């Protein structure tokens, strides 16, 4: 893709909701504001989601101990509001556009 088409595509993503995944198993969800040559991404109104801790998984497993051994265990991810953030491009593993 040439630079002009790439720029036009990025402009269509402005203010869209993005899910940005990082190599430390976190996911950031927020409004896309801009990027730069190093692939850093700026999100506003963002939330950080983390995988549950082993203790949380263990507690959920113990609370559902009456279920069959083949039952699927569901544990919520922990989250917190961050606001305006920069996600460094070197740590990004995947980006998804919400609602496209």
Biopython code that builds the backbone (N, CA, C, O; Angstrom):
import numpy as np
from Bio.PDB.StructureBuilder import StructureBuilder

atoms = [
    (1, "UNK", "N", (0.850, -1.167, 0.000)),
    (1, "UNK", "CA", (0.000, 0.000, 0.000)),
    (1, "UNK", "C", (0.900, 1.236, 0.000)),
    (1, "UNK", "O", (1.825, 1.329, 0.807)),
    (2, "UNK", "N", (0.638, 2.171, -0.889)),
    (2, "UNK", "CA", (1.462, 3.378, -0.936)),
    (2, "UNK", "C", (1.120, 4.318, 0.225)),
    (2, "UNK", "O", (0.116, 4.126, 0.910)),
    (3, "UNK", "N", (1.952, 5.324, 0.436)),
    (3, "UNK", "CA", (1.794, 6.227, 1.579)),
    (3, "UNK", "C", (0.463, 6.974, 1.568)),
    (3, "UNK", "O", (-0.149, 7.170, 2.618)),
    (4, "UNK", "N", (0.020, 7.385, 0.400)),
    (4, "UNK", "CA", (-1.235, 8.133, 0.301)),
    (4, "UNK", "C", (-2.412, 7.270, 0.732)),
    (4, "UNK", "O", (-3.259, 7.713, 1.508)),
    (5, "UNK", "N", (-2.468, 6.042, 0.233)),
    (5, "UNK", "CA", (-3.570, 5.141, 0.598)),
    (5, "UNK", "C", (-3.501, 4.766, 2.070)),
    (5, "UNK", "O", (-4.535, 4.649, 2.728)),
    (6, "UNK", "N", (-2.302, 4.577, 2.590)),
    (6, "UNK", "CA", (-2.146, 4.240, 4.009)),
    (6, "UNK", "C", (-2.631, 5.394, 4.886)),
    (6, "UNK", "O", (-3.313, 5.172, 5.886)),
    (7, "UNK", "N", (-2.281, 6.612, 4.513)),
    (7, "UNK", "CA", (-2.720, 7.790, 5.265)),
    (7, "UNK", "C", (-4.233, 7.924, 5.216)),
    (7, "UNK", "O", (-4.863, 8.220, 6.231)),
    (8, "UNK", "N", (-4.818, 7.709, 4.051)),
    (8, "UNK", "CA", (-6.276, 7.787, 3.919)),
    (8, "UNK", "C", (-6.960, 6.737, 4.775)),
    (8, "UNK", "O", (-7.986, 7.011, 5.397)),
    (9, "UNK", "N", (-6.393, 5.529, 4.809)),
    (9, "UNK", "CA", (-6.974, 4.464, 5.625)),
    (9, "UNK", "C", (-6.911, 4.834, 7.108)),
    (9, "UNK", "O", (-7.894, 4.669, 7.830)),
    (10, "UNK", "N", (-5.768, 5.329, 7.561)),
    (10, "UNK", "CA", (-5.641, 5.728, 8.962)),
    (10, "UNK", "C", (-6.622, 6.846, 9.310)),
    (10, "UNK", "O", (-7.160, 6.874, 10.417)),
    (11, "UNK", "N", (-6.854, 7.754, 8.387)),
    (11, "UNK", "CA", (-7.807, 8.836, 8.641)),
    (11, "UNK", "C", (-9.224, 8.302, 8.826)),
    (11, "UNK", "O", (-10.007, 8.882, 9.578)),
    (12, "UNK", "N", (-9.560, 7.212, 8.155)),
    (12, "UNK", "CA", (-10.894, 6.625, 8.336)),
    (12, "UNK", "C", (-11.043, 5.999, 9.723)),
    (12, "UNK", "O", (-12.161, 5.805, 10.201)),
    (13, "UNK", "N", (-9.925, 5.687, 10.365)),
    (13, "UNK", "CA", (-9.971, 5.068, 11.696)),
    (13, "UNK", "C", (-10.025, 6.085, 12.837)),
    (13, "UNK", "O", (-10.278, 5.712, 13.983)),
    (14, "UNK", "N", (-9.793, 7.358, 12.539)),
    (14, "UNK", "CA", (-9.794, 8.371, 13.593)),
    (14, "UNK", "C", (-11.098, 8.351, 14.382)),
    (14, "UNK", "O", (-12.186, 8.324, 13.808)),
    (15, "UNK", "N", (-10.969, 8.365, 15.703)),
    (15, "UNK", "CA", (-12.082, 8.363, 16.655)),
    (15, "UNK", "C", (-12.883, 7.068, 16.680)),
    (15, "UNK", "O", (-13.927, 7.006, 17.329)),
    (16, "UNK", "N", (-12.415, 6.038, 15.990)),
    (16, "UNK", "CA", (-13.050, 4.721, 16.072)),
    (16, "UNK", "C", (-12.514, 3.997, 17.303)),
    (16, "UNK", "O", (-11.410, 4.282, 17.766)),
    (17, "UNK", "N", (-13.291, 3.067, 17.827)),
    (17, "UNK", "CA", (-12.871, 2.254, 18.969)),
    (17, "UNK", "C", (-11.900, 1.179, 18.492)),
    (17, "UNK", "O", (-12.194, 0.429, 17.561)),
    (18, "UNK", "N", (-10.742, 1.116, 19.142)),
    (18, "UNK", "CA", (-9.741, 0.095, 18.830)),
    (18, "UNK", "C", (-9.501, -0.783, 20.039)),
    (18, "UNK", "O", (-9.572, -0.320, 21.177)),
    (19, "UNK", "N", (-9.215, -2.052, 19.792)),
    (19, "UNK", "CA", (-8.693, -2.976, 20.801)),
    (19, "UNK", "C", (-7.236, -3.207, 20.421)),
    (19, "UNK", "O", (-6.941, -3.743, 19.353)),
    (20, "UNK", "N", (-6.327, -2.798, 21.304)),
    (20, "UNK", "CA", (-4.898, -2.935, 21.050)),
    (20, "UNK", "C", (-4.350, -3.958, 22.037)),
    (20, "UNK", "O", (-4.425, -3.759, 23.250)),
    (21, "UNK", "N", (-3.801, -5.050, 21.519)),
    (21, "UNK", "CA", (-3.257, -6.127, 22.346)),
    (21, "UNK", "C", (-1.741, -5.981, 22.436)),
    (21, "UNK", "O", (-1.084, -5.638, 21.453)),
    (22, "UNK", "N", (-1.191, -6.244, 23.624)),
    (22, "UNK", "CA", (0.252, -6.135, 23.831)),
    (22, "UNK", "C", (0.842, -7.496, 24.182)),
    (22, "UNK", "O", (0.122, -8.434, 24.523)),
    (23, "UNK", "N", (2.161, -7.582, 24.090)),
    (23, "UNK", "CA", (2.834, -8.867, 24.305)),
    (23, "UNK", "C", (2.875, -9.301, 25.770)),
    (23, "UNK", "O", (3.359, -10.394, 26.063)),
    (24, "UNK", "N", (2.385, -8.483, 26.692)),
    (24, "UNK", "CA", (2.309, -8.897, 28.096)),
    (24, "UNK", "C", (0.875, -9.263, 28.493)),
    (24, "UNK", "O", (0.514, -9.189, 29.667)),
    (25, "UNK", "N", (0.077, -9.651, 27.523)),
    (25, "UNK", "CA", (-1.305, -10.148, 27.657)),
    (25, "UNK", "C", (-2.291, -9.095, 28.163)),
    (25, "UNK", "O", (-3.323, -9.442, 28.738)),
    (26, "UNK", "N", (-1.989, -7.833, 27.958)),
    (26, "UNK", "CA", (-2.961, -6.779, 28.259)),
    (26, "UNK", "C", (-3.675, -6.374, 26.978)),
    (26, "UNK", "O", (-3.179, -6.587, 25.872)),
    (27, "UNK", "N", (-4.856, -5.783, 27.159)),
    (27, "UNK", "CA", (-5.622, -5.275, 26.033)),
    (27, "UNK", "C", (-6.095, -3.880, 26.412)),
    (27, "UNK", "O", (-6.604, -3.663, 27.511)),
    (28, "UNK", "N", (-5.923, -2.937, 25.490)),
    (28, "UNK", "CA", (-6.360, -1.568, 25.703)),
    (28, "UNK", "C", (-7.485, -1.273, 24.729)),
    (28, "UNK", "O", (-7.393, -1.586, 23.542)),
    (29, "UNK", "N", (-8.552, -0.665, 25.243)),
    (29, "UNK", "CA", (-9.731, -0.363, 24.435)),
    (29, "UNK", "C", (-10.015, 1.125, 24.554)),
    (29, "UNK", "O", (-10.241, 1.626, 25.656)),
    (30, "UNK", "N", (-10.008, 1.838, 23.431)),
    (30, "UNK", "CA", (-10.281, 3.268, 23.474)),
    (30, "UNK", "C", (-10.421, 3.860, 22.088)),
    (30, "UNK", "O", (-10.382, 3.150, 21.083)),
    (31, "UNK", "N", (-10.584, 5.174, 22.051)),
    (31, "UNK", "CA", (-10.769, 5.909, 20.794)),
    (31, "UNK", "C", (-9.415, 6.212, 20.169)),
    (31, "UNK", "O", (-8.553, 6.813, 20.810)),
    (32, "UNK", "N", (-9.226, 5.801, 18.924)),
    (32, "UNK", "CA", (-7.978, 6.040, 18.202)),
    (32, "UNK", "C", (-7.833, 7.520, 17.890)),
    (32, "UNK", "O", (-8.726, 8.125, 17.298)),
    (33, "UNK", "N", (-6.701, 8.107, 18.290)),
    (33, "UNK", "CA", (-6.444, 9.524, 18.041)),
    (33, "UNK", "C", (-5.329, 9.739, 17.030)),
    (33, "UNK", "O", (-5.470, 10.572, 16.135)),
    (34, "UNK", "N", (-4.219, 9.006, 17.148)),
    (34, "UNK", "CA", (-3.144, 9.155, 16.172)),
    (34, "UNK", "C", (-2.099, 8.063, 16.348)),
    (34, "UNK", "O", (-2.128, 7.286, 17.303)),
    (35, "UNK", "N", (-1.177, 8.033, 15.393)),
    (35, "UNK", "CA", (-0.046, 7.117, 15.420)),
    (35, "UNK", "C", (1.163, 7.874, 14.877)),
    (35, "UNK", "O", (1.038, 9.003, 14.403)),
    (36, "UNK", "N", (2.339, 7.240, 14.950)),
    (36, "UNK", "CA", (3.541, 7.881, 14.427)),
    (36, "UNK", "C", (4.381, 6.856, 13.662)),
    (36, "UNK", "O", (3.942, 5.725, 13.454)),
    (37, "UNK", "N", (5.586, 7.250, 13.244)),
    (37, "UNK", "CA", (6.445, 6.369, 12.446)),
    (37, "UNK", "C", (6.915, 5.134, 13.204)),
    (37, "UNK", "O", (7.264, 4.128, 12.585)),
    (38, "UNK", "N", (6.929, 5.193, 14.537)),
    (38, "UNK", "CA", (7.342, 4.038, 15.343)),
    (38, "UNK", "C", (6.158, 3.141, 15.696)),
    (38, "UNK", "O", (6.303, 2.217, 16.497)),
    (39, "UNK", "N", (5.003, 3.398, 15.116)),
    (39, "UNK", "CA", (3.767, 2.632, 15.338)),
    (39, "UNK", "C", (3.221, 2.763, 16.750)),
    (39, "UNK", "O", (2.445, 1.913, 17.188)),
    (40, "UNK", "N", (3.612, 3.818, 17.479)),
    (40, "UNK", "CA", (2.977, 4.105, 18.761)),
    (40, "UNK", "C", (1.548, 4.539, 18.473)),
    (40, "UNK", "O", (1.276, 5.196, 17.468)),
    (41, "UNK", "N", (0.642, 4.167, 19.361)),
    (41, "UNK", "CA", (-0.764, 4.498, 19.159)),
    (41, "UNK", "C", (-1.268, 5.288, 20.354)),
    (41, "UNK", "O", (-1.013, 4.922, 21.501)),
    (42, "UNK", "N", (-1.980, 6.368, 20.084)),
    (42, "UNK", "CA", (-2.589, 7.158, 21.141)),
    (42, "UNK", "C", (-4.081, 6.865, 21.152)),
    (42, "UNK", "O", (-4.760, 6.959, 20.130)),
    (43, "UNK", "N", (-4.575, 6.506, 22.341)),
    (43, "UNK", "CA", (-5.989, 6.237, 22.556)),
    (43, "UNK", "C", (-6.513, 7.183, 23.626)),
    (43, "UNK", "O", (-5.821, 7.467, 24.604)),
    (44, "UNK", "N", (-7.736, 7.672, 23.440)),
    (44, "UNK", "CA", (-8.380, 8.471, 24.480)),
    (44, "UNK", "C", (-9.541, 7.678, 25.057)),
    (44, "UNK", "O", (-10.017, 6.717, 24.452)),
    (45, "UNK", "N", (-9.991, 8.093, 26.237)),
    (45, "UNK", "CA", (-11.097, 7.411, 26.919)),
    (45, "UNK", "C", (-10.851, 5.902, 26.970)),
    (45, "UNK", "O", (-11.747, 5.109, 26.681)),
    (46, "UNK", "N", (-9.641, 5.519, 27.335)),
    (46, "UNK", "CA", (-9.241, 4.119, 27.218)),
    (46, "UNK", "C", (-9.364, 3.358, 28.534)),
    (46, "UNK", "O", (-9.328, 3.927, 29.625)),
    (47, "UNK", "N", (-9.510, 2.055, 28.378)),
    (47, "UNK", "CA", (-9.537, 1.103, 29.490)),
    (47, "UNK", "C", (-8.447, 0.075, 29.261)),
    (47, "UNK", "O", (-8.133, -0.278, 28.124)),
    (48, "UNK", "N", (-7.879, -0.398, 30.351)),
    (48, "UNK", "CA", (-6.900, -1.486, 30.306)),
    (48, "UNK", "C", (-7.580, -2.733, 30.854)),
    (48, "UNK", "O", (-8.238, -2.683, 31.893)),
    (49, "UNK", "N", (-7.422, -3.840, 30.161)),
    (49, "UNK", "CA", (-7.962, -5.124, 30.606)),
    (49, "UNK", "C", (-6.800, -6.094, 30.788)),
    (49, "UNK", "O", (-5.911, -6.192, 29.942)),
    (50, "UNK", "N", (-6.828, -6.814, 31.920)),
    (50, "UNK", "CA", (-5.789, -7.803, 32.216)),
    (50, "UNK", "C", (-6.428, -9.160, 32.422)),
    (50, "UNK", "O", (-7.575, -9.272, 32.856)),
    (51, "UNK", "N", (-5.663, -10.183, 32.103)),
    (51, "UNK", "CA", (-6.137, -11.540, 32.364)),
    (51, "UNK", "C", (-6.248, -11.751, 33.864)),
    (51, "UNK", "O", (-5.496, -11.143, 34.626)),
    (52, "UNK", "N", (-7.172, -12.601, 34.306)),
    (52, "UNK", "CA", (-7.326, -12.822, 35.741)),
    (52, "UNK", "C", (-6.081, -13.473, 36.348)),
    (52, "UNK", "O", (-5.367, -14.220, 35.680)),
    (53, "UNK", "N", (-5.837, -13.176, 37.617)),
    (53, "UNK", "CA", (-4.698, -13.760, 38.317)),
    (53, "UNK", "C", (-4.951, -15.241, 38.576)),
    (53, "UNK", "O", (-6.103, -15.676, 38.576)),
    (54, "UNK", "N", (-3.897, -16.024, 38.798)),
    (54, "UNK", "CA", (-4.088, -17.443, 39.125)),
    (54, "UNK", "C", (-4.971, -17.635, 40.366)),
    (54, "UNK", "O", (-5.731, -18.601, 40.439)),
    (55, "UNK", "N", (-4.877, -16.730, 41.330)),
    (55, "UNK", "CA", (-5.730, -16.837, 42.525)),
    (55, "UNK", "C", (-7.204, -16.653, 42.176)),
    (55, "UNK", "O", (-8.062, -17.341, 42.728)),
    (56, "UNK", "N", (-7.504, -15.727, 41.262)),
    (56, "UNK", "CA", (-8.889, -15.503, 40.848)),
    (56, "UNK", "C", (-9.429, -16.719, 40.099)),
    (56, "UNK", "O", (-10.587, -17.096, 40.278)),
    (57, "UNK", "N", (-8.603, -17.325, 39.270)),
    (57, "UNK", "CA", (-9.016, -18.521, 38.538)),
    (57, "UNK", "C", (-9.259, -19.669, 39.516)),
    (57, "UNK", "O", (-10.241, -20.402, 39.400)),
    (58, "UNK", "N", (-8.356, -19.812, 40.473)),
    (58, "UNK", "CA", (-8.486, -20.878, 41.472)),
    (58, "UNK", "C", (-9.764, -20.688, 42.296)),
    (58, "UNK", "O", (-10.487, -21.651, 42.554)),
    (59, "UNK", "N", (-10.040, -19.450, 42.706)),
    (59, "UNK", "CA", (-11.250, -19.170, 43.483)),
    (59, "UNK", "C", (-12.510, -19.462, 42.673)),
    (59, "UNK", "O", (-13.479, -20.005, 43.204)),
    (60, "UNK", "N", (-12.500, -19.103, 41.390)),
    (60, "UNK", "CA", (-13.658, -19.388, 40.536)),
    (60, "UNK", "C", (-13.846, -20.881, 40.354)),
    (60, "UNK", "O", (-14.976, -21.367, 40.312)),
    (61, "UNK", "N", (-12.735, -21.619, 40.245)),
    (61, "UNK", "CA", (-12.812, -23.074, 40.096)),
    (61, "UNK", "C", (-13.366, -23.715, 41.361)),
    (61, "UNK", "O", (-14.161, -24.653, 41.289)),
    (62, "UNK", "N", (-12.950, -23.214, 42.515)),
    (62, "UNK", "CA", (-13.438, -23.762, 43.780)),
    (62, "UNK", "C", (-14.913, -23.460, 43.989)),
    (62, "UNK", "O", (-15.647, -24.290, 44.527)),
    (63, "UNK", "N", (-15.352, -22.280, 43.569)),
    (63, "UNK", "CA", (-16.764, -21.924, 43.748)),
    (63, "UNK", "C", (-17.672, -22.711, 42.813)),
    (63, "UNK", "O", (-18.864, -22.854, 43.086)),
    (64, "UNK", "N", (-17.132, -23.217, 41.726)),
    (64, "UNK", "CA", (-17.936, -24.020, 40.797)),
    (64, "UNK", "C", (-17.574, -25.498, 40.896)),
    (64, "UNK", "O", (-17.745, -26.249, 39.936)),
    (65, "UNK", "N", (-17.077, -25.910, 42.048)),
    (65, "UNK", "CA", (-16.614, -27.297, 42.204)),
    (65, "UNK", "C", (-17.738, -28.312, 42.058)),
    (65, "UNK", "O", (-17.472, -29.487, 41.805)),
    (66, "UNK", "N", (-19.000, -27.881, 42.214)),
    (66, "UNK", "CA", (-20.124, -28.797, 42.048)),
    (66, "UNK", "C", (-20.409, -29.125, 40.594)),
    (66, "UNK", "O", (-21.130, -30.079, 40.304)),
    (67, "UNK", "N", (-19.856, -28.351, 39.682)),
    (67, "UNK", "CA", (-20.095, -28.577, 38.243)),
    (67, "UNK", "C", (-19.258, -29.751, 37.761)),
    (67, "UNK", "O", (-18.316, -30.177, 38.427)),
    (68, "UNK", "N", (-19.615, -30.261, 36.602)),
    (68, "UNK", "CA", (-18.877, -31.396, 36.052)),
    (68, "UNK", "C", (-17.450, -30.992, 35.683)),
    (68, "UNK", "O", (-17.167, -29.807, 35.506)),
    (69, "UNK", "N", (-16.573, -31.947, 35.571)),
    (69, "UNK", "CA", (-15.162, -31.666, 35.288)),
    (69, "UNK", "C", (-14.944, -31.135, 33.880)),
    (69, "UNK", "O", (-13.878, -30.592, 33.590)),
    (70, "UNK", "N", (-15.930, -31.280, 32.994)),
    (70, "UNK", "CA", (-15.790, -30.791, 31.629)),
    (70, "UNK", "C", (-16.452, -29.425, 31.429)),
    (70, "UNK", "O", (-16.480, -28.903, 30.315)),
    (71, "UNK", "N", (-16.984, -28.847, 32.514)),
    (71, "UNK", "CA", (-17.643, -27.545, 32.409)),
    (71, "UNK", "C", (-16.612, -26.458, 32.087)),
    (71, "UNK", "O", (-15.457, -26.531, 32.507)),
    (72, "UNK", "N", (-17.054, -25.460, 31.341)),
    (72, "UNK", "CA", (-16.182, -24.337, 31.009)),
    (72, "UNK", "C", (-16.195, -23.346, 32.162)),
    (72, "UNK", "O", (-17.254, -22.986, 32.675)),
    (73, "UNK", "N", (-15.018, -22.913, 32.560)),
    (73, "UNK", "CA", (-14.870, -21.963, 33.652)),
    (73, "UNK", "C", (-14.750, -20.567, 33.078)),
    (73, "UNK", "O", (-13.922, -20.334, 32.197)),
    (74, "UNK", "N", (-15.563, -19.627, 33.560)),
    (74, "UNK", "CA", (-15.515, -18.250, 33.080)),
    (74, "UNK", "C", (-15.102, -17.339, 34.228)),
    (74, "UNK", "O", (-15.701, -17.352, 35.303)),
    (75, "UNK", "N", (-14.060, -16.544, 33.970)),
    (75, "UNK", "CA", (-13.563, -15.586, 34.943)),
    (75, "UNK", "C", (-13.419, -14.251, 34.225)),
    (75, "UNK", "O", (-12.840, -14.183, 33.141)),
    (76, "UNK", "N", (-13.944, -13.195, 34.829)),
    (76, "UNK", "CA", (-13.873, -11.866, 34.216)),
    (76, "UNK", "C", (-12.450, -11.322, 34.231)),
    (76, "UNK", "O", (-11.686, -11.568, 35.164)),
    (77, "UNK", "N", (-12.109, -10.578, 33.184)),
    (77, "UNK", "CA", (-10.833, -9.872, 33.148)),
    (77, "UNK", "C", (-10.940, -8.666, 34.070)),
    (77, "UNK", "O", (-12.011, -8.073, 34.199)),
    (78, "UNK", "N", (-9.841, -8.303, 34.707)),
    (78, "UNK", "CA", (-9.843, -7.095, 35.525)),
    (78, "UNK", "C", (-9.651, -5.901, 34.604)),
    (78, "UNK", "O", (-8.977, -6.000, 33.578)),
    (79, "UNK", "N", (-10.250, -4.765, 34.976)),
    (79, "UNK", "CA", (-10.139, -3.580, 34.125)),
    (79, "UNK", "C", (-9.979, -2.332, 34.980)),
    (79, "UNK", "O", (-10.308, -2.311, 36.166)),
    (80, "UNK", "N", (-9.460, -1.294, 34.332)),
    (80, "UNK", "CA", (-9.378, 0.019, 34.970)),
    (80, "UNK", "C", (-9.394, 1.084, 33.886)),
    (80, "UNK", "O", (-8.924, 0.867, 32.769)),
    (81, "UNK", "N", (-9.951, 2.248, 34.244)),
    (81, "UNK", "CA", (-10.012, 3.371, 33.319)),
    (81, "UNK", "C", (-8.672, 4.096, 33.345)),
    (81, "UNK", "O", (-8.137, 4.377, 34.417)),
    (82, "UNK", "N", (-8.123, 4.405, 32.152)),
    (82, "UNK", "CA", (-6.843, 5.092, 32.061)),
    (82, "UNK", "C", (-6.949, 6.488, 31.470)),
    (82, "UNK", "O", (-6.168, 7.366, 31.837)),
    (83, "UNK", "N", (-7.883, 6.715, 30.574)),
    (83, "UNK", "CA", (-7.994, 8.023, 29.915)),
    (83, "UNK", "C", (-7.144, 8.078, 28.659)),
    (83, "UNK", "O", (-7.224, 7.187, 27.813)),
    (84, "UNK", "N", (-6.319, 9.131, 28.530)),
    (84, "UNK", "CA", (-5.471, 9.329, 27.353)),
    (84, "UNK", "C", (-4.144, 8.604, 27.562)),
    (84, "UNK", "O", (-3.434, 8.870, 28.532)),
    (85, "UNK", "N", (-3.806, 7.681, 26.648)),
    (85, "UNK", "CA", (-2.583, 6.883, 26.797)),
    (85, "UNK", "C", (-1.845, 6.747, 25.473)),
    (85, "UNK", "O", (-2.411, 6.945, 24.398)),
    (86, "UNK", "N", (-0.568, 6.405, 25.580)),
    (86, "UNK", "CA", (0.256, 6.028, 24.431)),
    (86, "UNK", "C", (0.625, 4.568, 24.615)),
    (86, "UNK", "O", (1.182, 4.191, 25.646)),
    (87, "UNK", "N", (0.318, 3.743, 23.621)),
    (87, "UNK", "CA", (0.729, 2.343, 23.636)),
    (87, "UNK", "C", (1.954, 2.248, 22.730)),
    (87, "UNK", "O", (1.851, 2.492, 21.528)),
    (88, "UNK", "N", (3.123, 1.894, 23.298)),
    (88, "UNK", "CA", (4.337, 1.820, 22.478)),
    (88, "UNK", "C", (4.219, 0.746, 21.393)),
    (88, "UNK", "O", (3.818, -0.386, 21.662)),
    (89, "UNK", "N", (4.572, 1.119, 20.184)),
    (89, "UNK", "CA", (4.450, 0.213, 19.046)),
    (89, "UNK", "C", (5.247, -1.066, 19.185)),
    (89, "UNK", "O", (4.845, -2.099, 18.649)),
    (90, "UNK", "N", (6.365, -1.027, 19.889)),
    (90, "UNK", "CA", (7.209, -2.219, 20.022)),
    (90, "UNK", "C", (6.537, -3.327, 20.822)),
    (90, "UNK", "O", (6.959, -4.481, 20.741)),
    (91, "UNK", "N", (5.486, -2.999, 21.605)),
    (91, "UNK", "CA", (4.806, -3.999, 22.427)),
    (91, "UNK", "C", (3.480, -4.456, 21.842)),
    (91, "UNK", "O", (2.851, -5.366, 22.383)),
    (92, "UNK", "N", (3.040, -3.844, 20.745)),
    (92, "UNK", "CA", (1.748, -4.178, 20.155)),
    (92, "UNK", "C", (1.843, -5.473, 19.354)),
    (92, "UNK", "O", (2.725, -5.634, 18.510)),
    (93, "UNK", "N", (0.915, -6.398, 19.635)),
    (93, "UNK", "CA", (0.901, -7.663, 18.891)),
    (93, "UNK", "C", (-0.277, -7.752, 17.932)),
    (93, "UNK", "O", (-0.204, -8.444, 16.916)),
    (94, "UNK", "N", (-1.375, -7.048, 18.255)),
    (94, "UNK", "CA", (-2.549, -7.115, 17.392)),
    (94, "UNK", "C", (-3.421, -5.886, 17.637)),
    (94, "UNK", "O", (-3.490, -5.375, 18.755)),
    (95, "UNK", "N", (-4.089, -5.417, 16.574)),
    (95, "UNK", "CA", (-5.020, -4.299, 16.674)),
    (95, "UNK", "C", (-6.319, -4.706, 15.979)),
    (95, "UNK", "O", (-6.308, -5.216, 14.859)),
    (96, "UNK", "N", (-7.426, -4.470, 16.661)),
    (96, "UNK", "CA", (-8.740, -4.746, 16.084)),
    (96, "UNK", "C", (-9.565, -3.468, 16.115)),
    (96, "UNK", "O", (-9.510, -2.708, 17.082)),
    (97, "UNK", "N", (-10.328, -3.236, 15.056)),
    (97, "UNK", "CA", (-11.243, -2.100, 15.006)),
    (97, "UNK", "C", (-12.605, -2.595, 15.431)),
    (97, "UNK", "O", (-13.131, -3.551, 14.862)),
    (98, "UNK", "N", (-13.178, -1.950, 16.427)),
    (98, "UNK", "CA", (-14.481, -2.346, 16.944)),
    (98, "UNK", "C", (-15.581, -1.792, 16.056)),
    (98, "UNK", "O", (-15.595, -0.599, 15.751)),
    (99, "UNK", "N", (-16.504, -2.651, 15.638)),
    (99, "UNK", "CA", (-17.665, -2.201, 14.887)),
    (99, "UNK", "C", (-17.507, -2.122, 13.391)),
    (99, "UNK", "O", (-18.371, -1.551, 12.726)),
    (100, "UNK", "N", (-16.440, -2.668, 12.823)),
    (100, "UNK", "CA", (-16.312, -2.654, 11.356)),
    (100, "UNK", "C", (-16.665, -3.991, 10.779)),
    (100, "UNK", "O", (-16.617, -4.171, 9.563)),
]
sb = StructureBuilder()
sb.init_structure("model")
sb.init_model(0)
sb.init_chain("A")
sb.init_seg("    ")
for serial, (resi, resn, name, xyz) in enumerate(atoms, 1):
    if name == "N":
        sb.init_residue(resn, " ", resi, " ")
    sb.init_atom(name, np.array(xyz, "f"), 0.0, 1.0, " ", f" {name:<3s}", serial, name[0])
structure = sb.get_structure()
